[in-house]
Amino acid sequence: MGKNLNRKRRHHERQFGSAEIINFLDPKFEHERALPPIKALNPTQADYLDALRKASQVIVLGPAGTGKTWLAATHAADLYRNRQIDKIILTRPNVPCGRSLGYFPGTLEDKFAPWAAPVAEAIKERIGKAAYALALKRGGIELVPFEVMRGRSWKNAFVLLDEAQNATPAEIKTFLTRIGEDCTVVINGDVSQCDLDRDSGLRTVIAMIEAQKLAVPVIEFTRADIVRSGICAMWVNAFAEAQI
């Protein structure tokens, strides 16, 4: 009896000890993962960060390379590290610019993971790879394909819809009606890069906000706000001039 109790105690201590390695509140973890605050690189990024901190819903528009996704993901990671939210939800419409998700192996979630990679990498930078893997395993971070969204709801979460220009009006309605209490919602997209052969739900939502004067900040980046690289800025401008 005593031996069994000792074995259980040692097993429990090993489990607890392994969890401590990636405990956000562990002083060692905090020292190793001490990161500078998120800083805006231009006035539009400053407006975006201010909206993220103050508003429960934000729509952000603009071309590639302006930091739309990175800022949202990094802000979400900081909220999660500081225990201000319970979950980070990542989703996007499954409208490819090449092959569809059906060509990738694995489950629907496995197929979706590469599409969420830019957001995932930004979160890993802030909380660490081990903490990200544990959060993903325990449901603290969820990658939610649009196909399985109906019937879901979230509370006390940061919910990021990326590539929203490729959501239909019906899909974006489904997304917005999943949101519960104490959530921060970011809808991110570039209406000039819509791959749909029908109306974009992002355009529909923006028109509704303007027509009904809804209290949702809309932050719009321009080509002048590109910060990724000079090469990125050059090609975004070149394609825009060529109207491609």
The 8 nearest C-alpha neighbors of each residue, nearest first, counted from 0:
[[1, 3, 2, 4, 5, 6, 7, 8],
 [0, 2, 4, 3, 5, 6, 7, 8],
 [3, 1, 5, 4, 0, 6, 7, 8],
 [2, 4, 6, 0, 5, 1, 7, 8],
 [5, 3, 7, 1, 2, 6, 8, 0],
 [4, 6, 8, 2, 3, 7, 9, 1],
 [5, 7, 3, 9, 8, 4, 10, 2],
 [8, 6, 10, 4, 5, 9, 11, 3],
 [7, 9, 5, 11, 6, 10, 4, 12],
 [8, 10, 12, 6, 11, 7, 5, 13],
 [11, 9, 7, 13, 8, 12, 6, 14],
 [12, 10, 8, 14, 9, 13, 7, 15],
 [13, 11, 9, 15, 14, 10, 16, 8],
 [14, 12, 16, 10, 11, 15, 17, 9],
 [15, 13, 11, 17, 12, 16, 10, 18],
 [16, 14, 12, 18, 13, 17, 11, 19],
 [15, 17, 13, 19, 18, 14, 12, 20],
 [16, 18, 14, 19, 15, 20, 13, 21],
 [19, 17, 15, 20, 16, 21, 22, 14],
 [20, 18, 22, 16, 21, 17, 15, 25],
 [21, 19, 18, 17, 22, 16, 28, 25],
 [20, 22, 19, 130, 18, 23, 129, 28],
 [21, 23, 19, 25, 24, 20, 18, 28],
 [24, 22, 25, 21, 80, 28, 29, 81],
 [23, 25, 22, 26, 29, 28, 80, 81],
 [24, 26, 28, 22, 27, 23, 29, 19],
 [27, 25, 29, 28, 30, 24, 23, 31],
 [26, 28, 30, 29, 25, 31, 32, 20],
 [29, 27, 31, 25, 30, 26, 32, 23],
 [28, 30, 26, 32, 27, 31, 33, 25],
 [31, 29, 27, 33, 28, 32, 26, 25],
 [30, 32, 28, 29, 33, 27, 26, 34],
 [33, 31, 29, 30, 28, 34, 126, 125],
 [34, 32, 30, 29, 31, 35, 28, 125],
 [35, 33, 32, 36, 125, 31, 37, 29],
 [34, 36, 37, 33, 38, 125, 32, 77],
 [37, 35, 38, 34, 77, 74, 33, 39],
 [36, 38, 35, 39, 74, 73, 70, 48],
 [39, 37, 36, 40, 45, 35, 44, 48],
 [38, 40, 45, 44, 41, 37, 42, 48],
 [39, 41, 44, 38, 42, 45, 226, 43],
 [40, 42, 44, 43, 39, 45, 224, 226],
 [43, 41, 45, 44, 46, 40, 39, 47],
 [44, 42, 46, 45, 41, 47, 220, 224],
 [43, 45, 47, 39, 46, 41, 42, 48],
 [44, 46, 42, 39, 48, 43, 47, 49],
 [47, 45, 43, 49, 44, 48, 50, 42],
 [46, 48, 44, 50, 45, 49, 218, 51],
 [49, 47, 51, 45, 50, 46, 44, 52],
 [48, 50, 46, 52, 47, 51, 45, 53],
 [49, 51, 47, 53, 54, 48, 52, 46],
 [52, 50, 48, 49, 53, 54, 47, 57],
 [53, 51, 49, 50, 54, 48, 55, 74],
 [52, 54, 50, 51, 49, 55, 48, 56],
 [55, 53, 50, 56, 51, 52, 57, 183],
 [54, 56, 183, 184, 182, 53, 57, 51],
 [57, 55, 184, 54, 183, 215, 185, 58],
 [58, 56, 185, 216, 215, 217, 184, 186],
 [57, 59, 217, 186, 185, 187, 218, 216],
 [58, 60, 218, 187, 217, 219, 186, 57],
 [61, 59, 219, 188, 189, 220, 187, 218],
 [60, 62, 220, 189, 219, 221, 188, 63],
 [63, 61, 189, 222, 64, 65, 221, 220],
 [62, 64, 65, 61, 225, 235, 66, 189],
 [63, 65, 227, 225, 66, 226, 62, 231],
 [64, 66, 225, 226, 224, 67, 63, 62],
 [67, 65, 69, 68, 64, 70, 226, 227],
 [68, 66, 65, 69, 70, 71, 59, 187],
 [67, 69, 71, 70, 66, 72, 118, 187],
 [70, 68, 66, 72, 71, 67, 73, 121],
 [69, 71, 73, 72, 68, 67, 66, 74],
 [70, 72, 74, 68, 69, 73, 75, 67],
 [73, 71, 75, 69, 74, 70, 118, 122],
 [72, 74, 76, 70, 75, 71, 122, 121],
 [73, 75, 77, 71, 76, 72, 70, 78],
 [76, 74, 72, 78, 73, 77, 157, 71],
 [77, 75, 73, 79, 122, 74, 78, 80],
 [78, 76, 80, 74, 79, 75, 81, 73],
 [79, 77, 83, 75, 81, 76, 80, 84],
 [78, 80, 76, 82, 77, 81, 84, 83],
 [81, 79, 77, 82, 78, 76, 23, 126],
 [80, 82, 78, 79, 83, 77, 23, 84],
 [83, 81, 79, 84, 80, 78, 85, 77],
 [84, 82, 78, 81, 79, 85, 80, 155],
 [85, 83, 155, 156, 79, 82, 86, 78],
 [86, 84, 156, 155, 139, 79, 82, 83],
 [87, 85, 139, 156, 140, 84, 88, 157],
 [86, 88, 140, 157, 156, 158, 141, 139],
 [89, 87, 158, 141, 140, 157, 142, 159],
 [90, 88, 142, 159, 143, 158, 141, 160],
 [91, 89, 160, 143, 144, 142, 159, 161],
 [90, 92, 161, 160, 162, 93, 163, 144],
 [93, 91, 166, 94, 145, 165, 163, 162],
 [94, 92, 95, 91, 100, 145, 144, 99],
 [93, 95, 92, 165, 96, 194, 99, 195],
 [96, 94, 97, 99, 98, 93, 100, 194],
 [95, 97, 94, 98, 194, 99, 93, 193],
 [98, 96, 95, 99, 94, 100, 102, 194],
 [99, 97, 95, 102, 100, 96, 101, 103],
 [98, 100, 101, 95, 102, 97, 94, 93],
 [101, 99, 102, 103, 110, 98, 93, 111],
 [100, 102, 99, 103, 104, 110, 98, 107],
 [101, 103, 100, 99, 98, 104, 110, 105],
 [102, 104, 101, 100, 110, 105, 99, 109],
 [105, 103, 110, 102, 106, 109, 101, 100],
 [106, 104, 109, 110, 107, 103, 108, 101],
 [107, 105, 109, 108, 110, 104, 111, 103],
 [106, 108, 110, 109, 111, 105, 144, 100],
 [107, 109, 111, 106, 110, 112, 142, 144],
 [110, 108, 106, 112, 105, 111, 107, 104],
 [109, 111, 107, 108, 103, 112, 100, 105],
 [110, 112, 108, 109, 114, 113, 107, 144],
 [111, 113, 115, 109, 114, 110, 108, 116],
 [114, 112, 116, 115, 111, 110, 109, 117],
 [113, 115, 112, 111, 116, 117, 110, 91],
 [114, 116, 112, 113, 118, 117, 119, 111],
 [115, 117, 119, 113, 118, 114, 120, 112],
 [118, 116, 120, 119, 115, 121, 114, 69],
 [119, 117, 121, 116, 120, 115, 72, 122],
 [118, 120, 116, 122, 121, 117, 115, 123],
 [121, 119, 123, 117, 122, 118, 116, 124],
 [120, 122, 124, 118, 119, 123, 73, 72],
 [121, 123, 119, 76, 125, 124, 120, 73],
 [124, 122, 127, 120, 128, 126, 125, 121],
 [125, 123, 121, 122, 127, 126, 120, 128],
 [124, 126, 122, 123, 127, 76, 73, 121],
 [125, 127, 123, 124, 130, 122, 131, 76],
 [128, 126, 123, 130, 129, 124, 125, 131],
 [127, 129, 131, 123, 130, 132, 126, 124],
 [130, 128, 132, 131, 127, 133, 21, 126],
 [129, 131, 133, 127, 132, 21, 128, 126],
 [132, 130, 128, 134, 129, 133, 123, 135],
 [133, 131, 135, 129, 130, 134, 128, 136],
 [132, 134, 136, 130, 135, 131, 137, 129],
 [135, 133, 139, 131, 137, 136, 140, 132],
 [134, 136, 140, 132, 138, 133, 137, 139],
 [135, 137, 133, 134, 138, 132, 139, 140],
 [138, 136, 134, 135, 139, 133, 140, 132],
 [137, 139, 140, 135, 136, 141, 134, 86],
 [140, 138, 134, 86, 137, 135, 87, 85],
 [141, 139, 87, 135, 138, 134, 86, 88],
 [142, 140, 88, 138, 143, 89, 135, 87],
 [143, 141, 89, 90, 88, 144, 108, 140],
 [142, 144, 90, 141, 89, 145, 148, 147],
 [145, 143, 146, 90, 147, 111, 142, 91],
 [144, 146, 148, 147, 92, 143, 91, 90],
 [145, 147, 144, 148, 149, 143, 93, 107],
 [148, 146, 145, 149, 144, 143, 151, 150],
 [147, 149, 145, 151, 146, 150, 144, 143],
 [150, 148, 151, 147, 173, 146, 177, 145],
 [149, 151, 148, 152, 177, 147, 173, 176],
 [150, 152, 149, 148, 177, 153, 147, 178],
 [153, 151, 177, 178, 179, 150, 154, 176],
 [154, 152, 179, 178, 156, 177, 155, 151],
 [155, 153, 179, 180, 156, 182, 181, 178],
 [156, 154, 181, 182, 84, 85, 180, 86],
 [157, 155, 86, 182, 84, 154, 87, 85],
 [156, 158, 183, 87, 182, 184, 75, 88],
 [157, 159, 88, 184, 87, 156, 183, 89],
 [160, 158, 185, 89, 184, 161, 186, 88],
 [159, 161, 186, 90, 91, 187, 163, 185],
 [160, 162, 187, 91, 163, 159, 188, 90],
 [163, 161, 188, 164, 91, 187, 165, 160],
 [162, 164, 188, 165, 161, 166, 187, 201],
 [165, 163, 201, 188, 190, 193, 162, 166],
 [164, 166, 163, 193, 195, 92, 194, 162],
 [167, 165, 200, 163, 92, 164, 170, 171],
 [166, 168, 200, 170, 199, 169, 171, 165],
 [200, 167, 169, 171, 170, 172, 199, 203],
 [170, 168, 172, 167, 171, 173, 200, 166],
 [171, 169, 173, 167, 172, 168, 166, 174],
 [170, 172, 174, 168, 173, 169, 200, 166],
 [173, 171, 169, 175, 170, 174, 168, 176],
 [174, 172, 170, 171, 176, 175, 169, 177],
 [173, 175, 171, 172, 177, 176, 170, 148],
 [176, 174, 172, 177, 173, 178, 171, 184],
 [175, 177, 173, 178, 174, 172, 152, 179],
 [178, 176, 152, 174, 175, 151, 179, 173],
 [177, 179, 176, 153, 152, 175, 182, 180],
 [180, 178, 154, 153, 152, 182, 177, 181],
 [179, 181, 154, 182, 155, 178, 153, 156],
 [182, 180, 155, 154, 179, 156, 183, 55],
 [183, 181, 156, 155, 180, 157, 154, 184],
 [182, 184, 55, 157, 56, 158, 156, 185],
 [183, 185, 56, 158, 159, 157, 55, 182],
 [186, 184, 159, 57, 58, 56, 160, 187],
 [187, 185, 58, 160, 159, 59, 163, 57],
 [188, 186, 59, 161, 163, 162, 58, 160],
 [187, 189, 162, 163, 60, 164, 161, 190],
 [188, 190, 61, 60, 191, 192, 62, 164],
 [189, 191, 164, 192, 193, 188, 202, 201],
 [190, 192, 189, 193, 62, 164, 61, 188],
 [193, 191, 190, 189, 194, 164, 165, 188],
 [192, 194, 164, 165, 195, 190, 191, 199],
 [195, 193, 165, 192, 196, 94, 96, 95],
 [196, 194, 197, 193, 165, 199, 198, 94],
 [195, 197, 194, 198, 193, 199, 165, 167],
 [198, 196, 195, 199, 167, 194, 193, 200],
 [197, 199, 200, 167, 196, 195, 168, 202],
 [200, 198, 167, 201, 202, 164, 166, 165],
 [168, 199, 201, 167, 203, 166, 202, 171],
 [202, 200, 164, 204, 199, 203, 163, 205],
 [201, 203, 205, 199, 200, 204, 206, 190],
 [204, 202, 200, 206, 201, 205, 207, 168],
 [203, 205, 207, 201, 206, 202, 200, 208],
 [204, 206, 208, 202, 207, 203, 201, 209],
 [205, 207, 203, 209, 204, 208, 210, 202],
 [208, 206, 204, 210, 205, 209, 211, 203],
 [209, 207, 213, 205, 212, 211, 206, 210],
 [208, 210, 212, 206, 207, 211, 205, 213],
 [209, 211, 207, 208, 212, 206, 213, 205],
 [210, 212, 208, 213, 209, 207, 206, 214],
 [213, 211, 209, 208, 210, 214, 207, 215],
 [212, 214, 208, 211, 215, 209, 207, 210],
 [215, 213, 212, 216, 208, 56, 54, 211],
 [214, 216, 213, 56, 57, 217, 208, 58],
 [217, 215, 57, 58, 218, 214, 50, 56],
 [216, 218, 58, 59, 57, 215, 219, 60],
 [219, 217, 59, 47, 60, 58, 216, 220],
 [220, 218, 60, 61, 59, 217, 221, 43],
 [219, 221, 61, 60, 224, 43, 218, 65],
 [222, 220, 223, 224, 61, 62, 219, 225],
 [221, 223, 224, 225, 62, 236, 220, 232],
 [222, 224, 221, 225, 220, 232, 226, 65],
 [225, 223, 222, 221, 65, 220, 226, 41],
 [226, 224, 65, 64, 222, 223, 232, 227],
 [225, 227, 65, 228, 64, 224, 66, 40],
 [228, 226, 64, 225, 231, 65, 229, 66],
 [229, 227, 231, 230, 226, 232, 225, 64],
 [228, 230, 232, 231, 233, 227, 226, 225],
 [229, 231, 233, 228, 232, 234, 227, 235],
 [230, 232, 228, 234, 229, 233, 235, 227],
 [233, 231, 229, 235, 230, 234, 225, 236],
 [234, 232, 230, 236, 231, 235, 229, 237],
 [235, 233, 237, 236, 231, 232, 238, 230],
 [234, 236, 232, 238, 237, 233, 231, 239],
 [235, 237, 239, 234, 233, 238, 232, 240],
 [238, 236, 234, 240, 239, 235, 233, 241],
 [239, 237, 241, 243, 235, 240, 236, 242],
 [240, 238, 242, 236, 241, 237, 235, 243],
 [239, 241, 237, 242, 238, 236, 243, 235],
 [240, 242, 238, 239, 243, 237, 236, 235],
 [243, 241, 239, 240, 238, 237, 236, 191],
 [242, 238, 241, 239, 240, 237, 192, 191]]
